Amino acid sequence: MAVAVLHESTTENDRPSPTASAGATGADRRAEVRLTAEDASWLHGARLKYGPEVRVIDISAGGVLIESNGPPLSRNSTVVFELSAQTGTTLMPARVLRSQQVTGDVTQTACSFKRPLSIDALAAVKESPTPAAAAAATRVGWQRVVARFRNGKVVRGYTNDFHPSKPHLHLTPEDQNGDAMFVVLTQLKAVFFVRDFAGDPSRVDSTEFDTANHGRKVEVKFQDGEVLRGTTLGYRKDGTGFFVQPADTASNNMRVFVAPGATRSVTFL
């Protein structure tokens, strides 16, 4: 069995809409609510039996989108996911809808569950006392981020339209409700996807790699001299942005998107 962790997609491909059943229509699939890693806070982990390690990109009642290392899975083949939540573990048989290599040895696979996944937590998101967080808590797809600009400016807030393939994002600062900033990625140094905005000021993240890390170990040196150590699956030498999961998996930073052109060097360890 292979352990899976929640992970944001690092590819430029559009996310497919997994089906709830073999007879579901295209309209049914589009109507399903898909949750990102942050929204699916109930999902503590997942396993793919008899297969490679996988990372859950998004999940719905009808299916799941994952990334894995290795060759693509056979279309229409059957796989079984073991989904772990606080209330227990659920085995979900699924059919492979599409599986393709997207970069390096990274494969993205869309699977349709053979029966609907029925859990109340599908609509759950994290709550926070701030006005913007209260608004975010009622909508699927919002993510808590800290945007660090190249000029040193820092903005903490929420976004619901970030994707590595997009040249920009809309960011609603944590102390505002509804007033979104239009941010061009080339203005940024990095986007930090965080557990909470406060964090623990006294905590110093370890640079030693945890056993739960997945991907290639990498050291990123930013233009301002800051160094980030972690693992990556989506790095390309063409200067595009990429995700890094910090070496210390207990860090307040769940993952970091390194903006295009923000690095001085990228070294694999």
SVG drawing of the C-alpha trace seen along z (x, -y; Angstrom):
<svg xmlns="http://www.w3.org/2000/svg" viewBox="-27 -47 49 52">
<polyline fill="none" stroke="black" stroke-width="0.4" points="0.0,0.0 1.2,-3.5 0.5,-6.5 -0.9,-9.6 -0.9,-13.2 -3.0,-16.1 -1.4,-18.2 -2.2,-21.1 -1.9,-20.4 1.4,-21.6 0.4,-21.1 -1.2,-23.3 -3.8,-20.8 -7.4,-21.6 -8.9,-19.5 -11.4,-16.9 -14.7,-16.4 -14.9,-12.8 -18.3,-11.1 -20.4,-9.8 -21.3,-6.7 -20.9,-5.2 -24.3,-6.6 -23.7,-10.1 -24.1,-12.8 -21.7,-15.6 -24.1,-18.0 -24.1,-15.8 -20.3,-15.8 -20.0,-19.6 -22.6,-20.1 -20.6,-18.2 -18.7,-20.1 -14.9,-19.4 -12.9,-20.2 -9.2,-21.2 -6.8,-20.0 -7.6,-22.8 -11.3,-22.4 -11.1,-18.6 -9.9,-19.1 -11.8,-15.9 -9.5,-13.8 -6.5,-12.9 -4.9,-10.6 -5.4,-8.2 -3.9,-5.0 -4.0,-3.5 -3.8,0.3 -1.3,2.1 -0.1,-1.2 2.4,-4.1 2.4,-6.9 -0.3,-9.5 -1.2,-13.0 -4.9,-14.1 -5.4,-17.3 -9.2,-17.5 -12.0,-15.2 -15.8,-15.1 -18.7,-12.7 -18.1,-11.2 -14.4,-10.9 -10.9,-12.0 -8.0,-13.7 -4.5,-12.6 -0.8,-12.9 1.7,-10.1 5.2,-9.2 5.5,-6.6 3.8,-5.5 0.1,-6.3 -2.5,-3.9 -4.6,-1.9 -7.8,-3.6 -10.9,-1.9 -8.9,0.2 -10.1,0.6 -8.3,-0.8 -9.2,-0.9 -8.7,-4.0 -8.5,-3.8 -9.7,-7.1 -9.0,-8.0 -11.0,-10.5 -11.5,-11.2 -14.6,-9.0 -12.8,-6.0 -11.6,-4.5 -13.6,-4.0 -12.7,-1.8 -13.7,-3.3 -13.4,-1.3 -12.9,-3.5 -12.5,-3.4 -9.6,-5.2 -11.1,-7.8 -7.9,-9.4 -4.2,-9.0 -1.3,-10.9 2.2,-11.9 2.3,-15.7 5.9,-16.5 9.0,-14.4 7.8,-11.2 4.7,-12.8 1.4,-11.3 -2.0,-12.9 -5.0,-10.6 -8.7,-11.2 -10.8,-8.4 -14.6,-7.9 -15.8,-6.3 -18.0,-3.2 -20.4,-4.4 -21.0,-8.0 -18.8,-9.1 -21.3,-10.1 -19.7,-12.2 -21.0,-15.4 -17.5,-16.9 -17.6,-17.4 -18.9,-20.9 -16.7,-21.7 -14.0,-24.3 -11.9,-25.8 -13.3,-28.7 -11.7,-31.9 -13.2,-34.9 -12.1,-37.5 -14.8,-38.8 -13.0,-37.6 -12.6,-34.2 -16.2,-34.0 -17.1,-34.7 -14.5,-32.1 -15.9,-29.5 -19.3,-29.6 -17.7,-29.0 -15.9,-26.1 -12.4,-26.6 -11.0,-29.4 -7.4,-29.0 -5.6,-30.7 -2.4,-32.3 0.4,-34.7 1.6,-36.5 5.2,-37.9 6.0,-40.5 9.5,-41.1 9.5,-44.6 9.1,-43.2 5.4,-43.8 3.4,-41.0 -0.4,-40.4 -2.3,-37.8 -5.6,-36.7 -7.8,-34.4 -7.9,-33.3 -10.2,-31.0 -8.8,-31.3 -5.1,-30.4 -3.6,-28.0 0.1,-27.6 -1.0,-28.0 -2.6,-31.4 -0.5,-34.6 -2.5,-36.3 -4.8,-35.7 -7.4,-37.6 -6.5,-38.0 -8.9,-39.2 -6.9,-40.5 -7.8,-38.9 -9.0,-42.2 -11.4,-43.0 -14.6,-41.5 -15.2,-41.3 -12.5,-43.8 -10.1,-41.6 -6.7,-42.6 -5.6,-41.7 -2.1,-40.3 0.2,-39.4 2.4,-36.4 5.6,-38.1 5.2,-40.7 5.5,-38.0 8.4,-36.2 6.2,-33.3 2.7,-32.3 2.7,-30.5 -0.3,-28.2 -0.6,-28.3 -2.5,-26.5 -3.3,-29.8 -2.0,-33.4 -0.6,-33.7 1.5,-30.6 4.0,-30.2 6.5,-33.0 8.8,-31.1 8.9,-28.0 11.9,-27.4 11.2,-25.0 13.6,-22.1 15.6,-21.8 15.9,-18.1 13.5,-16.1 10.6,-14.2 9.8,-10.6 6.5,-11.9 8.1,-14.0 7.4,-13.1 9.1,-14.2 12.7,-15.4 14.6,-17.1 15.5,-20.6 17.0,-23.8 15.7,-27.0 17.6,-30.3 15.5,-33.4 16.8,-36.6 16.7,-38.2 18.9,-35.5 16.3,-33.5 16.7,-29.8 13.8,-27.2 14.4,-23.5 11.8,-21.0 10.5,-18.6 9.0,-19.3 7.2,-17.4 6.6,-20.2 9.9,-22.0 10.9,-22.7 13.9,-24.5 11.9,-26.9 11.5,-29.5 7.9,-28.8 6.6,-28.8 6.5,-25.5 5.4,-24.1 7.7,-23.1 6.5,-21.2 8.7,-22.3 11.1,-19.8 9.4,-20.2 5.9,-18.8 4.8,-20.2 5.5,-23.8 2.8,-26.3 3.5,-26.5 1.8,-23.5 3.3,-24.3 5.0,-27.2 4.5,-28.3 7.7,-29.8 6.8,-32.6 8.3,-32.6 11.7,-34.3 12.0,-34.7 14.9,-32.4 18.6,-32.9 19.3,-29.1 17.5,-25.8 19.6,-22.8 18.5,-19.2 19.9,-17.5"/>
</svg>
